[in-house]
Amino acid sequence: MSLKLGPIKKEKEVKLSCRIVESLEQDLKSYAEAYQDIYGTSVEKEELVPLILQQFLDSDRKFKNWRKEQKKNAAVRTAEA
């Protein structure tokens, strides 16, 4: 069995602060417990948030298409300049 979120890779970080509702905090704690049970490695709930956000962005096709179009438009504007 594996989770949608695979093993964690360490990358350069920037600080981002936000507030979440208590029920989401409980879900993150539970996910961290499941992660430890499945992968045998403990993880803090704070480590999960950016990874889950990245997973969400990576799976959003409309966002990916929009981003691709933005890059294409920027390249055209650069070429025209």
N, C-alpha and C positions, 0 to 999 in steps of 0.2 A: 504494500500500500504506500502511496506517496501523496503529498499535498500538492495543490496547484502551485504553491510557492516552493521551489526547489531549494537545494542547499545554498547557503548565503555566501556571496563573494564580497570581500572587502574592497571598497572603492573610496576615492577622495570624497570627503563630506563637506557640506555647508550647513550652517545652523538655520533651522526653520522652527518657529514656535506656533502652536495652535492649541485650541481647546476642543475637547471631544465630550460627548455625553457619557454618562456612567455605563450605560448598557454597552457602548462600543468598547470602553475600557475592559469590561468583563469579557467581551468576545475576544479581544486581543490577548488577554491573559489565558483564556482557554486555547486559543490558537497556539500560543507559545508552549503550553503544556502538550498539545498534540504534536507540535514540531519536535519537542524533546523525546516524546514517546516513539515517534516514527524514525527520526534521524539520529537519536542518541546524543544530541548536542543541545545544551541549554541556550536559549535566546531570550533576550529581554524584549518586552512588548514594544519599547521604543525603537528597537532595531527592525521590527516588522513593518512599521508604518511606511517608510520610504519604499520598501520592497513591494509591499502590496499596492502602493500607488503606482509604482513603475509597471507592475503586472497589469494593472487596470489600463494605464495609458497604452501599453504595448498591444492590448487586445481590442482597443477602440478603433475600428476600421475607418470610421468617418474622420476621426482626428488624424490618423495616419495619412489619409488622402488629402485632407486640408493642409497638413504640414508639407507634404510632397508638392502640392500646388503652390504653396507660399515660396518654397525654395526655387521652384521652376520660374515663378514670376520675378523673384529677386535676381536670378541669373539673366533673365531677359532684360531687366532694367539696367543691370551692370553692363551688358553687352551693348545696349543702346547709348550708354553714357560716353 
